[in-house]
Amino acid sequence: MSQSTYTPPSIWSWDSANGGKFANINRPISGSTHEKDLPVGEHPFQLYSLATPNGVKVTIMFEELLALGFKEAEYDGWLVNIQEGEQFSSGFVAVNPNSKIPALHDHSDKLKPIRVFESGAILVHLAEKFGQFLPTNGSQRTEVMNWLFWQMGSAPFLGGGFGHFYAYAPEKFEYPINRYAMEVKRQLDVLDKQLSKHEFITGNEYSIADMAIFPWYGVLCLGKLYEAAEFLQVHDYVHVVRWAKQLAARPAVMKGRLVNKVWGNDNYQLKERHDDSDFEGLIK
């Protein structure tokens, strides 16, 4: 390896100018940086998010519930632009003290609003509330939870590991890219073997496990994450690609991927979502 060896100091100190795409918002302390209330719309659910993979999980879930006819699942999808530090507002920190999107306020009971943070927790909360996409008991429920938590534990190696060093770090270093590429390919192999035996992640039924895994690994295998499709040879994972294309064609998935999106083609962005009519002209 050509890179120089780094010797850690005895005590770590924060270099706020350490470079990288997100250097201006990364910091070693929690809490708010400014006072600002969150907007509140008219629907039972108030979602504060951005169309990153973690955000898309939840908007797909909402759109799938609405597609099934659950009008009680109507939501306002408010943009939280993390590159501008909006996740550090006092209002957002009150909903999620970890300052990560997505975060949800459930106003179904107006007297006792519930805050829900972490994308996996939001998926479970909505699945249990509406009795959809998560079996109520038994081995099938456990299997869905197995794969949901697999995603929650595995994706940081894809995003914060591979994605950071391959796409966002100020310099390219061989060791971390190789280390995380190897792990991502191992994860893709795990999924490919599972999907070789099942239509969906946990069997013949579409579930919150699919919704959680698709925005990370499905979109990666569609060639739309980190511009790394060739590097990782994602076409080799034929069963993941088959599954990813199948999910990408679902109308609710198409809608969910647009909500709170503020990059790319203008025709595929929906900054805020307050009603189904907001999608007019966006979904072809």
C-alpha positions in Angstrom: 0.0 0.0 0.0 1.3 3.4 -0.9 -0.5 5.4 1.8 1.6 6.6 4.8 1.2 5.0 8.2 -0.9 6.9 10.7 0.1 6.8 14.4 -2.9 7.7 16.6 -2.0 10.3 19.3 -2.4 9.5 23.0 -5.6 11.5 23.1 -8.0 12.1 20.2 -9.0 15.7 19.5 -11.6 17.0 17.1 -10.3 18.5 13.8 -13.4 20.2 12.5 -11.8 20.8 9.1 -10.9 17.2 8.5 -12.5 17.1 5.0 -15.0 14.9 3.3 -18.5 15.6 2.0 -20.2 15.8 5.4 -17.3 17.3 7.4 -19.3 20.5 8.1 -22.1 18.6 10.0 -20.1 15.9 11.7 -19.2 16.6 15.3 -18.4 14.6 18.5 -21.2 16.0 20.6 -25.0 15.7 20.5 -27.8 18.2 21.0 -29.2 21.2 19.2 -27.2 24.0 17.6 -30.1 26.4 17.0 -33.7 27.0 18.1 -36.3 26.1 15.5 -39.7 24.4 15.8 -40.7 21.7 13.4 -43.6 22.3 11.1 -46.8 20.4 11.7 -49.3 19.5 9.0 -52.9 18.2 9.2 -52.3 14.5 8.9 -52.0 11.9 11.7 -48.3 11.3 10.9 -45.6 13.9 10.7 -42.5 12.6 9.1 -39.2 14.6 9.1 -36.8 13.1 6.7 -34.6 13.1 3.6 -34.6 10.6 0.7 -31.5 8.8 1.9 -31.8 5.0 2.0 -32.9 5.2 5.7 -35.5 7.9 4.8 -36.8 6.0 1.8 -37.6 2.9 3.9 -40.3 4.8 5.8 -41.8 6.7 2.8 -42.1 3.4 1.0 -44.0 2.0 4.0 -46.4 4.9 4.1 -47.1 4.7 0.4 -47.6 0.9 0.6 -50.1 1.4 3.5 -52.0 4.1 1.5 -52.0 1.9 -1.6 -53.8 -0.7 0.5 -56.5 1.8 1.3 -55.5 2.8 4.9 -56.5 6.5 4.8 -55.4 6.7 8.5 -51.8 6.4 7.2 -51.9 9.8 5.6 -48.7 11.7 6.4 -46.9 15.0 5.9 -43.4 14.4 4.7 -41.3 17.4 5.7 -37.8 17.9 4.3 -34.8 17.8 6.8 -31.7 18.8 4.8 -28.9 17.2 6.7 -26.2 18.9 4.7 -27.5 22.2 6.0 -27.6 21.0 9.6 -31.4 21.0 10.0 -31.2 17.8 12.0 -29.7 19.9 14.8 -32.6 22.2 15.3 -34.2 22.1 18.8 -37.4 20.8 17.3 -35.8 17.9 15.5 -33.6 17.0 18.5 -36.8 16.8 20.6 -38.1 14.1 18.3 -34.8 12.4 17.8 -32.0 13.1 20.3 -29.7 11.3 18.0 -30.2 13.9 15.3 -30.5 11.3 12.5 -33.3 11.1 9.9 -36.0 9.8 9.7 -38.0 10.9 12.7 -41.7 10.5 13.2 -44.4 12.1 15.3 -47.5 10.0 15.5 -50.5 12.2 16.3 -53.1 9.5 16.0 -53.9 10.1 19.6 -53.9 13.9 19.7 -53.7 13.9 23.5 -50.6 11.7 23.6 -48.4 12.1 20.5 -45.7 9.5 20.2 -42.2 10.2 18.9 -40.5 7.4 17.0 -36.9 7.5 15.8 -34.7 5.0 14.0 -36.0 3.7 10.7 -36.4 0.2 11.9 -38.4 1.2 14.9 -40.7 3.3 12.7 -41.3 0.4 10.3 -42.2 -1.9 13.2 -44.4 0.9 14.8 -46.4 1.3 11.6 -46.6 -2.4 10.8 -48.0 -3.1 14.2 -50.4 -0.2 14.2 -51.9 -1.2 10.8 -51.4 -5.0 11.0 -49.6 -5.1 7.7 -46.2 -6.3 6.4 -45.2 -8.0 9.7 -46.8 -11.3 10.9 -48.3 -11.0 14.3 -46.7 -14.0 15.9 -44.7 -17.2 15.3 -41.7 -18.1 13.3 -42.7 -15.9 10.3 -42.7 -12.8 12.5 -39.3 -13.8 13.9 -37.9 -14.3 10.5 -39.0 -10.8 9.4 -37.4 -9.4 12.5 -34.2 -11.4 11.8 -33.8 -9.7 8.5 -34.9 -6.3 9.6 -32.2 -6.3 12.3 -29.7 -7.8 9.8 -30.2 -4.7 7.7 -29.9 -2.4 10.6 -26.6 -4.0 11.7 -25.2 -4.6 8.2 -25.9 -1.3 6.4 -23.4 0.8 8.3 -20.7 -1.2 6.7 -22.2 -0.3 3.3 -22.9 3.3 4.0 -20.6 4.6 6.7 -17.9 2.2 5.6 -17.7 1.5 1.9 -19.8 4.5 0.8 -17.8 6.9 2.8 -14.3 5.8 1.8 -15.3 5.0 -1.8 -17.4 8.1 -2.6 -17.1 10.8 0.1 -13.7 10.7 1.8 -11.4 13.6 0.8 -8.8 11.0 -0.3 -8.9 7.5 -1.7 -7.1 4.9 0.5 -6.7 1.3 -0.6 -7.0 -0.4 2.8 -10.5 0.9 3.9 -12.0 0.6 0.4 -10.8 -3.0 0.1 -11.9 -3.9 3.6 -15.4 -2.5 3.2 -15.8 -3.7 -0.4 -15.1 -7.2 0.8 -17.7 -7.0 3.5 -20.3 -5.5 1.2 -19.8 -8.3 -1.3 -20.1 -10.8 1.5 -23.4 -9.2 2.5 -24.6 -9.3 -1.1 -23.8 -12.9 -1.3 -25.8 -13.5 1.9 -28.8 -11.8 0.3 -28.3 -13.6 -3.1 -28.4 -17.0 -1.5 -31.5 -16.1 0.5 -33.3 -14.7 -2.5 -32.3 -17.8 -4.6 -34.8 -19.7 -2.4 -37.5 -17.0 -1.9 -39.4 -14.5 -3.9 -39.0 -11.9 -1.2 -36.5 -11.6 1.6 -38.3 -13.8 4.1 -40.4 -16.0 1.8 -43.5 -15.5 -0.4 -44.8 -12.4 1.5 -43.6 -8.9 1.0 -42.6 -7.4 4.4 -40.9 -4.6 6.2 -37.7 -6.6 5.8 -37.9 -5.9 2.0 -38.7 -2.3 2.6 -35.7 -1.9 4.8 -33.2 -3.8 2.7 -34.2 -2.5 -0.8 -33.1 1.2 -0.4 -29.6 0.0 0.5 -28.8 -3.2 -1.3 -31.5 -3.2 -3.9 -30.7 0.3 -5.1 -27.0 -0.6 -5.0 -27.6 -3.6 -7.4 -29.7 -1.3 -9.7 -26.5 0.8 -10.1 -27.8 3.8 -8.3 -25.8 4.0 -5.1 -22.2 5.4 -4.9 -21.7 4.8 -8.6 -20.1 1.6 -7.5 -22.0 -1.0 -9.6 -19.0 -1.9 -11.9 -16.5 -1.8 -9.0 -18.6 -4.2 -7.0 -19.7 -6.2 -10.0 -23.3 -6.2 -8.7 -24.6 -8.0 -11.8 -23.1 -11.2 -10.3 -25.9 -11.2 -7.7 -28.6 -12.2 -10.1 -31.2 -13.0 -7.4 -30.7 -9.7 -5.7 -31.0 -7.9 -9.1 -34.2 -9.8 -9.9 -35.7 -8.9 -6.5 -34.6 -5.3 -6.8 -36.2 -4.8 -10.2 -39.4 -6.4 -8.9 -39.6 -4.0 -6.0 -38.6 -1.0 -8.0 -41.6 -1.5 -10.3 -44.1 -1.3 -7.4 -46.1 2.0 -7.6 -45.7 2.6 -3.9 -41.9 2.1 -4.1 -41.8 4.5 -7.0 -43.6 7.1 -4.9 -41.6 6.5 -1.8 -38.3 7.0 -3.5 -39.3 10.5 -4.6 -40.4 11.9 -1.2 -38.0 14.4 0.4 -35.7 14.1 -2.6 -33.8 17.2 -3.5 -31.1 16.0 -6.0 -31.0 14.6 -9.5 -33.5 15.1 -12.2 -36.1 17.7 -11.2 -38.9 15.4 -12.5 -38.0 12.9 -9.8 -38.0 15.1 -6.8 -40.7 15.8 -4.3 -39.3 18.2 -1.7 -42.4 17.9 0.6 -45.3 15.5 0.5 -48.7 16.4 1.9 -51.1 14.7 -0.4 -51.2 12.0 -3.1 -51.8 14.7 -5.7 -48.3 16.0 -5.1 -47.0 13.2 -7.2 -48.8 14.4 -10.3 -46.4 14.9 -13.2 -43.6 13.0 -11.4 -44.6 9.3 -11.8 -44.7 8.3 -15.4 
